[in-house]
């Protein structure tokens, strides 16, 4: 019996084409049957999910601060930390802030009105007293006497950070029937960044309202559309560049049975002929004023699923027609995609990533998958090349090189190094006279010069703190002459600043240099790390910089640094007591001209 033979063209056209058309027809029919549900039902289901998601993300994040307050309370109650041991308290609070990436600042207030505080921007313990503010100390005393527990206090303006914070105040016991208040500040920008992650419904915008008037969190606040001030700590609903939210207060109630028995409320407004829906829930007992969390979405966005289905059906029909046409000639051209793939692979092997390497789409599934996978690989290689070029701009170049060699991680190390801390004199008063754009441009010009000098002498900059610079030598790359190179860098920085004008302004800076043991490594959250150093050596360098005011100098060098770099001309200024040191520390300055030390 003669065997029946079928051409590959027939198999492709009638076999795969028929299956494709049948499957697509069934999918379209089922899809349109589902899409006949009422638009309000789609809106209600998506709204409940979106509001629940936004609320859960916010509450989960706030809960971690309450957990941290419990941890601090346990440390105080057990005597692990005490208010009398300011050095230990400072290290403890620095570690606590490092463990919570988005915390802006912390403070401990005792019943006498003494305040022990620090901010993320300037992680050094400061001790103040609230007794000069009768109103504030009365609030604190009242809360201290109310019993143990945590409350989210009203938003307040922080003059040092120049932003509005939401404050968690926790009443903790420290023994002998004494209590303290532990306060943690979270910026409204950080809360708004959380809402960006809560955007689970395309077209919907999440928001948090305080006291029915003010915006506590909104995706646009994370983008910097509103600059809070002491006179206006929170924006109103018409100040966040969101016209729909501005109409929230004038919306009218909408009764939808589809929402079910949840406590979600719904309202609607008509703006320029379109319906806009607001789905929200009130969070009771979270702060001193009512908090509302919700989303808003337009009628057009609520029909997204239907529109997407129609578009998918149109694209699917076009794809079928195109696929059948391609299948008619595929038997004669099967080799072409393979040839293109082989040619592009050879050019990648020759490292010609700048040439056009993208493969065209194919109607054949296997070829199309191969092309997409190949294009994704090419895009990844090209992006990695861009990252290699940009990486050195985002982190110190020597740290970037070390991280690339270690597959993106640097092992924490306890190492001896030299720390250089630099700060501008009188910059606060100068900045009050300048426009914001001028301040930023001036600082960028100053930092550019200082970075060039520090990196030329083998140092790396781990932090820019306002107008201050924290640099370290011998970390993470070993440098036997780190002390001498740090002194050279400090002298060169002073020479540049003293002989140059920045945007027509003369600047002066103070520098502190200290050598000692420190902990170096990547610190932060899993999604955002920062290479930095911690320890007494770092704190001492910062204190030396500040003590230049006391000695009328512009550079102070510790005894430990001088001992490792004895070849310079030093001038002893005296001895001083430094917090955390048992013995007075000898302090030195130097002449303007110093001998170069080979690197």
Secondary structure, 3 states (H helix, E strand, C coil): CCCCCCCHHHHHHHHHHHHHHHHHHHHHHHHHHHHCCCHHHHHHHHHHHHHHHHHHHHHHHHHHHHHHHHHHHHHHHCCCCCCCCHHHHHHHHHHHHHHCCCEEEEEEEECCCEEEEEECCCCCCEEEEHHHCHHHHHHHHHHHCCCCEEEEEEEEEECCCCEEEEEEEEEEEEECCEEEEEEEEEEHHHHHHHHHHCCCCCCCEEEEEECCCEEEEEHHHHCCCCCCCCCCCCEECCCCCCHHHHCHHHCEECCCHHHCCCCCEEEEEEECCEEEEEEEEEECCCCCCCEEEEEEEEHHHHCHHHHHHHHHHHHHHHHHHHHHHHHHHHCCCHHHHHHHHHHHHHHHHCCCCCCCCCCCCCCCHHHHHHHHHHHHHHHHHHHHHHHHHHHHHHCCHHHHHHHHHCCCCCCCEEEEEEEEEEEECCHHHHHCCCCHHHHHHHHHHHHHHHHHHHHHCCEEEEEEECCEEEEEECCCCCCCCHHHHHHHHHHHHHHHHHCCEECCEECCEEEEEEEEEEEEEEEEECCEEEEEEECHHHHHHHHHHHHHHHHCCCEEEEHHHHHHCCCCCEEEEEEECCCCCCCCEEEEEECCCCCCCCC
